[in-house]
Amino acid sequence: MNFSLGEMMIISGMTAMVEDEGKHPREVMEAMEKIKRDTFHALLEIHQEVNGGKKK
C-alpha cells in the first residue's frame, strides 16, 4: 500500500492510541469519527483558501 505522509501520520497516531494509551481498536475508530466531525468544517475552509475558493 502506498500512503501519503499525512496518511502515515494518522495511522501512527491511531497506533499510538492502541499501543501507548491502551485503547481498544473500536475506541480508536470512535475517536476518529469524533475527530472527523469536529474538524470537517475547518478543513473545508482551509481547502477553499488553498484552492482559491474552488469546491470539489
N, C-alpha and C positions, 0 to 999 in steps of 0.2 A: 504494500500500500504506500502511496505517496501522499504524505501530509504536508501542508504548508507549515511555516514556523508558528503562525498563530494557532493552528490546529494542534500542533505538538505541545504548545504551552497549555492549552485547555486540557489535553489528555494528561499532561504532567500534573496539573492541579487536581484533576479527578483522582489520579493515582495516589497523590499525597493525602487526599481525604480518606482513602481506604487504608493506606499503609501507616500514615503518621497520626491520623485523627481517629482511626478505628471505626470509621463509618461503614455501614453495610452498603453494597453497591446500589440497593434500592434507595437508600438515603441520599447517595450521591446524585442519582437521577432526579430525585425530588428537589434537591438543592439546585440542580442545573435548570429545571423548569422554572423555579422561582427567580433565579438569576436572569433567565431569558425574559420573563415577564417584566422584571424590574428594569432591564436595560434596553429593551427594544426601541423605545421612542428616542432615547438619547443616541443610540447607534444610527437610527434613521436620520436624525438631524445631522450627525457627523457625515454620513454618506451623502446627503444632499449638499452640504457645504463643500466637500471634497470634489463632488461631481458637478458643481455649478448649478445646483437645484434640479438636476435631472432625476426623475424617478425611474426605478426599474421594477 
